[in-house]
């Protein structure tokens, strides 16, 4: 098998990474085996849910799914990747724990996501949607990174993360924290508290883990391929309601790539689909989340009028703003 990349970096220009070049993929065998196993276990877990699992296990698994997704959406994504709001240490500890249930080291997640935004849908994007649905969804995990992903990713600053004691702790102990919170704890709780079998508990938790993974991967794939573009028709990211439902609010992706520092990650003015915003707003009310950043309504309207595809809908936005202005102080994006 020829494993030579078709891209050379010695004479790189901006055109080299803004265009998508043909390439040959180098399979990573251990990733193929790991991903294959967790999917087999997940399918078996679905069968066990329908045949022998206790009802308490099903409820617990759903709770784990939700808090894991919140760890990614409210934590890794909106708080630490985009600094769309600030959080006091108690909330940071909650979010880093939830994120660990996704088996994710925060610093790696943020590095890849900041790279994705800076070089979106190019060869420097870790899950380049220009290479199609399968690659952007999960195929990128089966192969070695494109050389430009490594080069550009290494240039992304993570200084803000390493100065944070909560993040630094998780970075140092991630191999232990992620395995404990993602696999050990969710497997042990059903066995200890309501007598679930090890076989059921393990495989159903693997099902939860795989569902969390796939649903968030929809943001990388479907939300860059199929949907409308109310804010910027000149980029690949789109609005997709199914992705929004599956990820608790991350499917307003055309808005997000246009206004990445808006803590709502959408213009939508209510919580029907954006449960992550409801979570952040609740902790803003508690006092643990603050300095919530938003794009100005005037700026959104101007951008949509100039570059959108004409599908923008603003119903309920004003109602949301009016009902929350006494609860939360928003700071405008610069």
C-alpha positions as CSV (number, residue, x, y, z in Angstrom):
1,X,0.0,0.0,0.0
2,X,1.4,3.4,-1.0
3,X,1.3,5.5,2.1
4,X,2.8,8.7,0.6
5,X,0.8,11.9,1.1
6,X,0.3,13.9,-2.1
7,X,0.9,17.2,-0.2
8,X,4.3,18.7,0.5
9,X,4.7,21.5,2.9
10,X,8.0,22.9,1.9
11,X,6.6,25.4,-0.6
12,X,3.2,25.9,1.1
13,X,1.2,29.0,0.2
14,X,-2.2,30.0,1.4
15,X,-3.6,28.3,-1.7
16,X,-2.2,25.0,-0.6
17,X,-4.4,24.7,2.4
18,X,-7.5,26.6,1.2
19,X,-7.9,24.0,-1.6
20,X,-8.7,20.4,-1.1
21,X,-6.1,18.2,-2.8
22,X,-6.4,14.4,-3.6
23,X,-4.7,12.3,-1.0
24,X,-4.1,8.7,-0.1
25,X,-5.2,7.7,3.4
26,X,-3.0,5.9,5.9
27,X,-5.1,3.6,8.0
28,X,-4.4,3.5,11.8
29,X,-5.0,-0.2,12.6
30,X,-5.5,0.3,16.4
31,X,-8.1,2.9,15.8
32,X,-9.9,0.7,13.4
33,X,-10.0,-2.1,16.0
34,X,-11.1,0.1,18.9
35,X,-13.9,1.8,16.9
36,X,-15.0,-1.6,15.5
37,X,-15.3,-3.0,19.0
38,X,-17.2,-0.1,20.6
39,X,-19.7,-0.3,17.7
40,X,-20.2,-4.0,18.1
41,X,-20.7,-3.5,21.8
42,X,-23.1,-0.6,21.2
43,X,-25.3,-2.7,18.9
44,X,-25.4,-5.5,21.5
45,X,-26.3,-2.8,24.1
46,X,-29.3,-1.8,21.9
47,X,-30.4,-5.4,22.0
48,X,-30.0,-5.6,25.7
49,X,-32.1,-2.4,26.2
50,X,-34.9,-4.1,24.4
51,X,-34.7,-7.5,26.1
52,X,-33.2,-7.6,29.6
53,X,-32.1,-4.2,30.9
54,X,-33.7,-2.9,34.1
55,X,-35.8,0.3,33.6
56,X,-33.5,2.1,36.1
57,X,-30.6,1.4,33.8
58,X,-32.3,2.9,30.8
59,X,-33.1,6.1,32.7
60,X,-29.6,6.3,34.1
61,X,-28.2,5.8,30.7
62,X,-30.2,8.7,29.3
63,X,-29.1,11.0,32.1
64,X,-25.5,10.1,31.3
65,X,-26.1,10.8,27.7
66,X,-27.5,14.3,28.5
67,X,-24.8,15.3,31.0
68,X,-22.1,14.0,28.6
69,X,-23.5,16.1,25.8
70,X,-23.6,19.2,28.1
71,X,-20.0,18.6,29.0
72,X,-19.1,18.9,25.3
73,X,-21.5,21.7,24.2
74,X,-21.6,24.0,27.2
75,X,-18.0,23.1,28.3
76,X,-15.5,22.1,25.7
77,X,-17.3,24.0,22.9
78,X,-18.9,27.2,24.2
79,X,-16.9,27.9,27.3
80,X,-13.3,26.7,26.6
81,X,-13.1,26.7,22.8
82,X,-14.8,30.0,22.1
83,X,-14.8,31.7,25.5
84,X,-18.4,32.7,24.8
85,X,-19.0,33.1,28.5
86,X,-17.0,32.8,31.8
87,X,-17.6,30.2,34.5
88,X,-16.7,30.1,38.2
89,X,-14.7,27.1,39.4
90,X,-17.7,25.1,40.7
91,X,-19.3,25.1,37.3
92,X,-16.0,24.4,35.6
93,X,-15.5,21.4,37.8
94,X,-19.0,20.1,36.8
95,X,-18.4,20.7,33.1
96,X,-14.9,19.1,33.1
97,X,-16.4,16.0,34.9
98,X,-19.2,15.8,32.3
99,X,-16.7,16.2,29.5
100,X,-14.6,13.3,30.9
101,X,-17.7,11.1,30.5
102,X,-17.2,11.7,26.8
103,X,-13.7,10.2,27.1
104,X,-12.2,13.5,25.9
105,X,-9.1,15.3,27.0
106,X,-10.2,19.0,26.9
107,X,-6.9,20.5,25.6
108,X,-6.9,18.1,22.6
109,X,-10.6,18.8,21.9
110,X,-10.1,22.6,22.0
111,X,-7.0,22.4,19.8
112,X,-8.8,20.5,17.1
113,X,-11.9,22.7,17.3
114,X,-10.0,25.9,17.1
115,X,-8.1,24.5,14.1
116,X,-11.4,23.5,12.6
117,X,-12.8,27.0,12.8
118,X,-9.6,28.7,11.6
119,X,-9.2,26.4,8.6
120,X,-12.8,25.1,8.2
121,X,-13.4,22.7,5.3
122,X,-9.8,22.8,4.0
123,X,-7.0,20.3,4.2
124,X,-6.0,21.8,7.5
125,X,-9.4,21.0,9.0
126,X,-9.2,17.8,11.1
127,X,-12.6,16.6,9.8
128,X,-12.7,18.3,6.5
129,X,-16.3,18.2,5.2
130,X,-15.1,18.9,1.7
131,X,-14.1,15.2,1.6
132,X,-17.6,14.0,2.0
133,X,-20.0,12.8,4.7
134,X,-18.2,9.6,5.8
135,X,-14.8,11.3,6.2
136,X,-16.1,14.3,8.1
137,X,-18.4,12.2,10.3
138,X,-16.0,9.4,11.4
139,X,-13.6,8.4,8.6
140,X,-11.1,10.9,9.8
141,X,-10.6,8.8,13.0
142,X,-9.6,5.8,11.0
143,X,-6.6,7.5,9.3
144,X,-3.5,9.5,10.1
145,X,-4.0,13.2,10.2
146,X,-3.3,15.2,7.1
147,X,0.2,16.9,7.5
148,X,-1.5,20.3,7.3
149,X,-3.8,19.4,10.3
150,X,-0.7,18.6,12.3
151,X,1.2,21.7,11.2
152,X,-1.7,24.2,11.7
153,X,-2.9,22.5,14.8
154,X,0.5,22.9,16.5
155,X,0.2,26.7,15.9
156,X,-3.0,27.1,17.8
157,X,-2.6,28.8,21.1
158,X,-3.8,27.0,24.2
159,X,-2.2,29.4,26.7
160,X,-5.5,30.3,28.2
161,X,-6.2,26.6,29.0
162,X,-2.9,25.8,30.6
163,X,-3.3,28.8,32.9
164,X,-6.5,27.4,34.2
165,X,-6.0,25.0,37.2
166,X,-9.2,23.0,36.4
167,X,-8.2,22.4,32.8
168,X,-4.5,21.7,33.8
169,X,-5.7,19.1,36.3
170,X,-7.8,17.3,33.7
171,X,-5.0,17.5,31.1
172,X,-2.6,15.9,33.6
173,X,-4.9,13.2,34.8
174,X,-7.0,12.7,31.6
175,X,-6.0,9.0,31.1
176,X,-7.5,8.2,34.5
177,X,-10.4,10.7,34.7
178,X,-11.8,9.9,31.2
179,X,-11.6,6.1,31.8
180,X,-13.2,6.4,35.2
181,X,-16.0,8.8,34.3
182,X,-16.7,7.4,30.9
183,X,-16.5,3.7,31.5
184,X,-16.0,2.7,35.1
185,X,-18.5,4.9,36.9
186,X,-21.5,4.5,34.5
187,X,-20.9,0.7,34.5
188,X,-20.6,0.4,38.3
189,X,-23.6,2.5,39.4
190,X,-26.3,0.3,37.9
191,X,-24.6,-2.9,39.3
192,X,-24.3,-1.5,42.8
193,X,-27.5,0.4,43.2
194,X,-30.1,-1.7,41.5
195,X,-28.5,-5.0,40.7
196,X,-28.0,-4.7,37.0
197,X,-25.8,-7.4,35.4
198,X,-22.2,-6.5,34.4
199,X,-23.0,-7.6,30.8
200,X,-26.0,-5.3,30.6
201,X,-24.3,-2.4,32.3
202,X,-21.1,-2.5,30.3
203,X,-22.6,-2.9,26.9
204,X,-25.5,-0.4,27.4
205,X,-22.9,2.2,28.6
206,X,-20.9,1.5,25.5
207,X,-24.1,2.2,23.5
208,X,-24.4,5.5,25.3
209,X,-20.8,6.4,24.6
210,X,-21.2,5.6,20.9
211,X,-24.4,7.6,20.6
212,X,-22.8,10.6,22.3
213,X,-19.9,10.3,19.8
214,X,-22.1,10.0,16.7
215,X,-24.6,12.6,17.6
216,X,-21.9,15.2,18.2
217,X,-20.1,14.1,15.0
218,X,-23.2,15.1,13.2
219,X,-22.1,18.7,13.7
220,X,-18.9,17.9,11.7
221,X,-20.7,16.1,8.9
222,X,-24.4,16.8,8.4
223,X,-24.2,20.4,9.7
224,X,-21.6,21.1,7.0
225,X,-23.5,19.4,4.2
226,X,-27.3,19.5,4.4
227,X,-29.3,22.5,5.5
228,X,-30.0,26.2,4.9
229,X,-27.6,29.1,5.2
230,X,-29.5,32.1,6.6
231,X,-26.4,34.1,7.7
232,X,-23.7,33.2,5.3
233,X,-24.2,31.3,2.1
234,X,-20.6,31.4,1.2
235,X,-19.5,28.8,3.8
236,X,-20.3,25.1,4.1
237,X,-21.8,25.1,7.6
238,X,-25.6,25.0,7.6
239,X,-28.6,25.0,9.9
240,X,-30.0,21.6,10.6
241,X,-32.9,20.9,13.0
242,X,-32.2,17.2,13.4
243,X,-28.6,17.9,14.5
244,X,-29.9,20.6,16.9
245,X,-32.2,18.1,18.6
246,X,-29.6,15.4,18.8
247,X,-26.9,17.7,20.3
248,X,-29.0,19.8,22.6
249,X,-28.6,23.0,20.5
250,X,-25.5,22.7,18.3
251,X,-27.2,22.4,14.9
252,X,-27.5,26.1,14.3
253,X,-24.2,25.8,12.6
254,X,-24.4,28.4,9.9
255,X,-25.0,31.0,12.7
256,X,-22.3,29.5,14.8
257,X,-19.6,29.7,12.1
258,X,-20.7,33.3,11.3
259,X,-20.8,34.4,15.0
260,X,-18.7,31.9,16.8
261,X,-18.4,33.8,20.1
262,X,-22.2,34.0,20.8
263,X,-22.8,31.9,23.9
264,X,-26.2,30.7,22.5
265,X,-24.6,29.4,19.4
266,X,-27.8,30.5,17.6
267,X,-30.1,33.4,17.1
268,X,-33.1,31.2,18.2
269,X,-34.8,32.9,21.0
270,X,-36.3,30.0,23.1
271,X,-35.2,26.8,24.7
272,X,-37.2,24.3,22.7
273,X,-34.2,23.0,20.9
274,X,-31.3,24.8,22.6
275,X,-31.1,23.0,25.9
276,X,-27.4,24.0,26.3
277,X,-28.4,27.6,26.3
278,X,-31.0,26.9,29.0
279,X,-28.2,25.2,31.0
280,X,-25.9,28.2,30.7
281,X,-28.7,30.6,31.5
282,X,-29.7,28.7,34.6
283,X,-26.1,28.9,35.9
284,X,-26.0,32.6,35.0
285,X,-29.1,33.0,37.3
286,X,-27.2,31.0,40.0
287,X,-24.2,33.3,39.5
288,X,-21.7,30.6,38.3
289,X,-21.8,31.7,34.7
290,X,-21.2,35.3,33.7
291,X,-20.1,37.7,30.9
292,X,-22.3,35.9,28.4
293,X,-21.3,37.2,25.0
294,X,-23.8,37.7,22.1
295,X,-23.8,39.0,18.6
296,X,-25.8,42.2,18.3
297,X,-29.2,41.9,16.6
298,X,-28.2,44.7,14.3
299,X,-25.0,42.9,13.3
300,X,-26.9,39.7,12.7
301,X,-29.5,41.3,10.5
302,X,-26.9,43.1,8.5
303,X,-24.9,40.0,7.9
304,X,-27.9,37.9,7.0
305,X,-29.2,40.6,4.6
306,X,-25.8,40.8,2.9
307,X,-24.7,37.2,2.8
308,X,-27.6,35.0,3.8
309,X,-29.6,32.8,1.5
310,X,-32.9,34.5,2.5
311,X,-34.2,31.8,4.9
312,X,-33.6,33.7,8.2
313,X,-36.4,33.5,10.6
314,X,-36.4,35.7,13.7
315,X,-39.7,34.7,15.5
316,X,-39.4,34.6,19.3
317,X,-36.0,36.4,19.3
318,X,-37.4,39.6,20.7
319,X,-39.5,37.8,23.3
320,X,-36.5,35.9,24.5
321,X,-34.4,39.1,24.8
322,X,-37.1,40.9,26.7
323,X,-37.7,38.1,29.1
324,X,-34.1,37.6,30.0
325,X,-32.7,41.2,30.0
326,X,-33.3,41.6,33.8
327,X,-31.8,38.1,34.5
328,X,-28.6,38.1,32.6
329,X,-26.3,40.9,31.5
330,X,-24.9,40.1,28.0
331,X,-21.7,41.7,26.7
332,X,-21.6,42.3,22.9
333,X,-19.1,40.5,20.7
334,X,-16.4,42.9,19.6
